[in-house]
Amino acid sequence: MNKTLKYIIITPVRDEAPYIEKTLESVLHQTILPSQWLIVDDGSSDGTSEILDTSMAQTSWIKVIHRGNRGFRAAGGGVMEAFYAGYSVLNDEDWDFIVKLDGDLSFPPDYFEQCFKIFEEEAELGIGGGTICQLENDQLRVDSAGDPPFHVRGATKIYRRACWEKINPLVKASGWDTIDEVKANFHGWTTRTFANLKLIQHKPTGGADGFWRDRFKNGRANYITGYHPVFMLAKCVKRAIRKPIFLESLALLAGFVSGYLKGIPQMPDDEAIRYLRKQQIRYLLRQPGIYG
């Protein structure tokens, strides 16, 4: 593969002191290093800032940006605000890929090299990333097993530049990590997770929010993304039997309906919403589309 390719990483972090050093180690040992790594400390109060400043002081291609503490974790929107705080100080315009990477991950030294090989083989691939796993009893458990085939977890998003230029800016709200994929597919790109390339996420997905708040947030994100109400109802019915029984479905539905009740803006792209809803109805009718 072309080892002269250039990629940028942007990592928003907030209170990741127990995990951030694992991510630092993983990136620093990559077989293909990024040309720039922008780490945005989004108001951490647990020592994350000090770890970053101490560890990265001697590495010229890594820049740490410190933001003030807003006093609370802003799901979805806060992550994207921090991401764009990093993007705004990018001083290298000559890049091929841009990566949004979380600060609680660890992964093999050839992770990015293997990812870029896949991009090289699939010219139409616009967004990709590895499979997020949790480590349980020394065994890897895939965390994203129930995700649709076009979805790439927000923890590890790799954007091809030509695709990025079509979908940028990303939405600064919950659901951003599905909206980007919907827009990419709408513009003719493919998006997918790489099943054989695994990353360990050391903090459980949604672990900072708790079960109800995390599922409620996901339901709200589905509303913002523009999910078809019939598709959302089918999703809730399907998940009703998961333990604790009915709780996940109720939280998802409550989050979804709250978007209508509060008049929260949806994805600002009516054509992309129509495209997504058409794909969802195709899936319910067992017709081919981005859902499989």
C-alpha positions as CSV (number, residue, x, y, z in Angstrom):
1,M,0.0,0.0,0.0
2,N,1.0,3.7,-0.3
3,K,2.8,4.5,2.9
4,T,3.2,8.1,1.9
5,L,-0.5,8.8,2.6
6,K,-1.2,11.3,5.3
7,Y,-3.8,11.2,7.9
8,I,-4.9,13.5,10.8
9,I,-6.4,12.3,14.1
10,I,-8.7,14.5,16.2
11,T,-9.4,13.1,19.7
12,P,-12.0,14.8,22.0
13,V,-11.5,13.7,25.6
14,R,-13.2,14.5,28.9
15,D,-12.3,12.8,32.2
16,E,-10.4,9.9,30.6
17,A,-7.5,9.7,33.1
18,P,-7.9,5.9,33.6
19,Y,-7.7,5.2,29.9
20,I,-6.0,7.9,27.9
21,E,-2.5,6.5,28.3
22,K,-3.6,3.3,26.5
23,T,-4.7,5.4,23.5
24,L,-1.5,7.4,23.6
25,E,0.6,4.2,23.6
26,S,-1.5,2.7,20.7
27,V,-1.1,5.7,18.4
28,L,2.6,6.3,19.2
29,H,3.4,2.7,18.2
30,Q,1.5,2.7,14.8
31,T,3.4,1.4,11.8
32,I,2.1,4.5,9.9
33,L,2.1,7.6,12.2
34,P,-0.4,10.4,11.7
35,S,1.1,13.7,10.3
36,Q,-0.8,15.5,13.1
37,W,-2.8,14.5,16.2
38,L,-5.0,17.1,17.8
39,I,-6.2,16.1,21.3
40,V,-8.9,18.3,22.6
41,D,-9.3,18.2,26.4
42,D,-12.9,19.2,26.8
43,G,-12.8,20.5,30.4
44,S,-11.5,17.5,32.2
45,S,-11.3,17.6,36.0
46,D,-9.8,14.2,36.8
47,G,-6.1,14.6,35.8
48,T,-6.5,14.0,32.1
49,S,-5.1,17.4,31.3
50,E,-2.0,16.8,33.3
51,I,-1.4,13.4,31.8
52,L,-1.6,14.9,28.3
53,D,0.6,17.8,29.0
54,T,3.3,15.6,30.6
55,S,3.2,12.8,28.1
56,M,3.0,14.8,24.9
57,A,5.4,17.7,25.7
58,Q,8.2,16.3,23.5
59,T,6.2,15.1,20.5
60,S,6.1,17.8,17.9
61,W,3.2,16.4,15.8
62,I,0.8,16.2,18.7
63,K,-1.0,19.3,19.9
64,V,-3.2,19.4,23.0
65,I,-6.0,22.0,23.1
66,H,-7.6,22.8,26.5
67,R,-11.2,23.9,26.7
68,G,-12.9,25.3,29.8
69,N,-15.1,23.1,31.9
70,R,-18.8,23.7,31.1
71,G,-19.7,21.8,34.3
72,F,-21.4,18.9,32.6
73,R,-21.0,16.3,29.9
74,A,-22.9,17.3,26.7
75,A,-23.6,14.1,24.9
76,G,-23.3,14.2,21.1
77,G,-23.1,18.0,20.6
78,G,-20.3,18.4,23.1
79,V,-18.2,15.8,21.4
80,M,-18.6,17.5,18.1
81,E,-17.9,21.0,19.5
82,A,-14.7,19.6,20.9
83,F,-13.9,17.9,17.6
84,Y,-14.3,21.1,15.7
85,A,-12.2,23.0,18.2
86,G,-9.4,20.7,17.1
87,Y,-10.3,20.9,13.4
88,S,-10.2,24.7,13.6
89,V,-6.5,24.7,14.4
90,L,-5.4,22.1,11.8
91,N,-2.2,23.4,10.3
92,D,-1.7,20.7,7.7
93,E,-4.1,20.9,4.7
94,D,-2.3,18.2,2.7
95,W,-4.1,15.1,4.1
96,D,-5.8,12.0,2.7
97,F,-7.9,10.9,5.7
98,I,-9.2,12.5,8.8
99,V,-9.9,10.3,11.9
100,K,-12.2,11.0,14.9
101,L,-10.8,8.8,17.6
102,D,-11.9,8.4,21.2
103,G,-9.5,8.5,24.1
104,D,-10.4,5.2,25.8
105,L,-9.3,2.8,23.1
106,S,-6.4,0.5,22.5
107,F,-5.5,-1.3,19.3
108,P,-2.7,-3.1,17.5
109,P,0.4,-1.3,16.0
110,D,-0.8,-2.0,12.4
111,Y,-4.4,-0.9,13.0
112,F,-4.3,2.2,10.8
113,E,-2.1,0.5,8.2
114,Q,-4.7,-2.3,7.8
115,C,-7.6,0.2,7.7
116,F,-5.9,2.1,4.9
117,K,-5.3,-1.1,2.9
118,I,-9.1,-1.6,2.9
119,F,-9.7,2.0,1.7
120,E,-7.1,1.4,-1.0
121,E,-8.9,-1.7,-2.2
122,E,-12.4,-0.1,-2.1
123,A,-12.4,3.1,-4.0
124,E,-16.0,3.9,-3.2
125,L,-15.5,3.5,0.6
126,G,-16.0,6.9,2.2
127,I,-16.2,6.1,6.0
128,G,-14.7,3.1,7.8
129,G,-13.4,2.0,11.1
130,G,-12.6,-1.1,13.2
131,T,-14.9,-3.2,15.4
132,I,-15.4,-1.9,18.9
133,C,-15.0,-4.6,21.6
134,Q,-15.1,-4.9,25.3
135,L,-12.7,-7.0,27.3
136,E,-14.6,-9.4,29.6
137,N,-12.7,-12.1,31.5
138,D,-9.8,-11.8,29.1
139,Q,-12.1,-12.4,26.2
140,L,-13.1,-9.9,23.5
141,R,-16.8,-9.3,23.2
142,V,-18.0,-7.4,20.1
143,D,-19.9,-4.3,21.3
144,S,-21.3,-3.3,18.0
145,A,-22.9,-6.7,17.0
146,G,-26.4,-5.3,16.5
147,D,-25.4,-2.3,14.5
148,P,-26.7,-1.9,10.9
149,P,-24.1,-2.9,8.2
150,F,-23.5,0.7,7.1
151,H,-22.7,2.0,10.7
152,V,-19.2,2.8,12.0
153,R,-19.0,3.5,15.7
154,G,-18.3,7.2,16.5
155,A,-15.4,6.1,18.7
156,T,-13.3,5.3,15.5
157,K,-14.3,7.0,12.3
158,I,-12.0,7.3,9.3
159,Y,-13.1,9.7,6.6
160,R,-11.7,9.6,3.1
161,R,-11.1,13.2,2.1
162,A,-13.3,13.3,-1.0
163,C,-16.2,12.0,1.1
164,W,-15.4,14.4,4.0
165,E,-15.7,17.3,1.6
166,K,-19.2,16.2,0.7
167,I,-20.5,15.7,4.3
168,N,-18.6,18.3,6.3
169,P,-19.6,20.0,8.6
170,L,-20.9,17.2,10.9
171,V,-24.0,17.9,12.9
172,K,-23.2,19.1,16.5
173,A,-25.9,17.0,18.1
174,S,-26.7,13.4,19.2
175,G,-26.9,11.3,16.1
176,W,-24.0,12.9,14.3
177,D,-22.3,9.5,13.9
178,T,-25.3,8.1,11.9
179,I,-26.1,11.3,10.0
180,D,-22.6,11.5,8.5
181,E,-23.1,7.9,7.1
182,V,-26.6,8.6,5.8
183,K,-25.2,11.7,3.9
184,A,-22.2,9.8,2.7
185,N,-24.4,7.0,1.3
186,F,-26.8,9.5,-0.2
187,H,-23.9,11.0,-2.1
188,G,-22.9,7.6,-3.5
189,W,-20.2,6.5,-1.0
190,T,-20.2,3.3,1.0
191,T,-19.7,3.1,4.8
192,R,-18.9,0.0,6.9
193,T,-17.1,-1.4,9.9
194,F,-14.1,-3.7,9.4
195,A,-15.1,-6.9,11.2
196,N,-11.5,-8.3,11.4
197,L,-9.9,-5.1,12.8
198,K,-10.7,-4.9,16.5
199,L,-10.2,-2.2,19.1
200,I,-10.7,-2.5,22.8
201,Q,-12.9,0.2,24.4
202,H,-11.9,0.3,28.0
203,K,-15.0,2.4,29.1
204,P,-18.3,0.7,28.3
205,T,-20.4,2.5,25.6
206,G,-22.7,4.9,27.3
207,G,-21.0,4.1,30.6
208,A,-20.9,7.8,31.6
209,D,-24.7,8.1,31.3
210,G,-26.2,5.0,32.9
211,F,-28.7,2.6,31.2
212,W,-31.8,4.7,30.9
213,R,-30.1,8.0,30.0
214,D,-28.0,6.3,27.4
215,R,-31.0,4.6,25.7
216,F,-33.1,7.8,26.0
217,K,-30.2,9.7,24.3
218,N,-30.1,7.1,21.5
219,G,-33.8,7.5,21.0
220,R,-33.4,11.2,20.8
221,A,-30.5,10.7,18.3
222,N,-32.7,8.5,16.1
223,Y,-35.3,11.4,16.1
224,I,-32.6,14.0,15.1
225,T,-31.3,11.7,12.4
226,G,-34.8,11.6,10.9
227,Y,-35.8,8.0,11.5
228,H,-39.2,6.9,10.0
229,P,-41.7,6.5,12.9
230,V,-42.8,3.1,11.7
231,F,-39.2,1.9,11.6
232,M,-38.6,3.3,15.1
233,L,-41.6,1.5,16.4
234,A,-40.4,-1.7,14.8
235,K,-37.0,-1.2,16.4
236,C,-38.6,-0.7,19.9
237,V,-40.8,-3.9,19.4
238,K,-37.7,-5.9,18.5
239,R,-35.8,-4.8,21.6
240,A,-38.7,-5.2,24.0
241,I,-37.6,-8.7,25.0
242,R,-34.0,-7.6,25.9
243,K,-33.3,-7.6,29.6
244,P,-34.4,-5.7,31.6
245,I,-37.7,-6.5,29.8
246,F,-39.3,-3.4,28.0
247,L,-36.9,-0.9,29.7
248,E,-34.7,-0.4,26.7
249,S,-37.7,0.0,24.4
250,L,-39.4,2.4,26.7
251,A,-36.3,4.6,26.9
252,L,-35.7,4.6,23.2
253,L,-39.3,5.5,22.5
254,A,-39.3,8.2,25.2
255,G,-36.2,9.8,23.7
256,F,-37.6,9.6,20.2
257,V,-41.0,11.1,21.1
258,S,-39.4,13.8,23.2
259,G,-37.8,15.2,20.1
260,Y,-41.3,15.9,18.6
261,L,-42.7,17.2,21.9
262,K,-39.8,19.6,22.3
263,G,-39.6,20.7,18.7
264,I,-35.9,19.8,18.5
265,P,-34.5,20.4,15.0
266,Q,-33.8,17.3,12.9
267,M,-30.9,16.7,10.5
268,P,-30.8,19.9,8.3
269,D,-31.0,18.0,5.0
270,D,-34.5,17.0,3.9
271,E,-33.2,15.0,0.9
272,A,-31.0,12.9,3.2
273,I,-33.9,12.3,5.6
274,R,-36.1,11.2,2.7
275,Y,-33.3,8.9,1.5
276,L,-32.9,7.4,5.0
277,R,-36.6,6.8,5.4
278,K,-36.9,5.1,2.0
279,Q,-34.0,2.8,3.0
280,Q,-35.7,2.0,6.3
281,I,-39.0,1.1,4.6
282,R,-37.1,-1.0,2.1
283,Y,-35.6,-2.9,5.0
284,L,-39.0,-3.5,6.6
285,L,-40.2,-4.8,3.3
286,R,-37.2,-7.1,3.0
287,Q,-35.8,-5.2,0.0
288,P,-32.0,-4.6,-0.5
289,G,-30.5,-1.3,0.7
290,I,-28.0,0.1,3.1
291,Y,-29.6,-1.9,6.0
292,G,-28.7,-5.2,4.3
